[in-house]
Amino acid sequence: MSKEYEIVIPDESFVLVDSEEDGLPAKIKVNENLLAFEPKLIFGWHLSIQFTLQALDENGLPTAEESEALSDYEEFLNENITGPKVKPNGLYVGSVTWNRRRELMFLVHDPEVADKFLKFVCERNDTPRGLHYEMEHDPEWGKAMGYLQLLGQ
């Protein structure tokens, strides 16, 4: 017998954080409304999707044109991974842009659904930038909390 949970999916509210790593600037976008979300185990899989950026400034960050080129595609991925608002399969944590790459982060309920979609996307081979993804079981949100906790600083 499985346990049932009643959950409320918070609206997305993003905070932008400027950071630095290895002497290079980083831009971090984090959904602040996930910080207090419970129960975390419902979305117990951490999904990371990474792009290699093409048009860059001198600090390894994307130009305005590059950001615009990826914007629609990132929205497409977000909509298909998270799914409907009423009963989503994922929560969009945010993104990190640093050193010629952008990483999108999600917390996923059913990893098979997300994996099937991303394999389909990769097999179509029509992404605006090559992408790589990794998904791992993380019921305590250890990976995501590293970014969410930036909001308390």
HELIX and SHEET records of a PDB file:
HELIX    1   1 GLU A   32  LEU A   34  5                                   3    
HELIX    2   2 LYS A   40  PHE A   43  5                                   4    
HELIX    3   3 ALA A   64  THR A   82  1                                  19    
HELIX    4   4 PRO A  111  ARG A  124  1                                  14    
HELIX    5   5 GLY A  142  LEU A  148  1                                   7    
HELIX    6   6 GLN A  149  GLY A  152  5                                   4    
SHEET    1   A 6 PHE A  14  GLU A  21  0                                        
SHEET    2   A 6 LEU A  24  ASN A  31 -1                                        
SHEET    3   A 6 GLY A  90  TRP A  98 -1                                        
SHEET    4   A 6 ARG A 101  VAL A 108 -1                                        
SHEET    5   A 6 TRP A  45  THR A  52 -1                                        
SHEET    6   A 6 LEU A 131  HIS A 137 -1                                        
END                                                                             
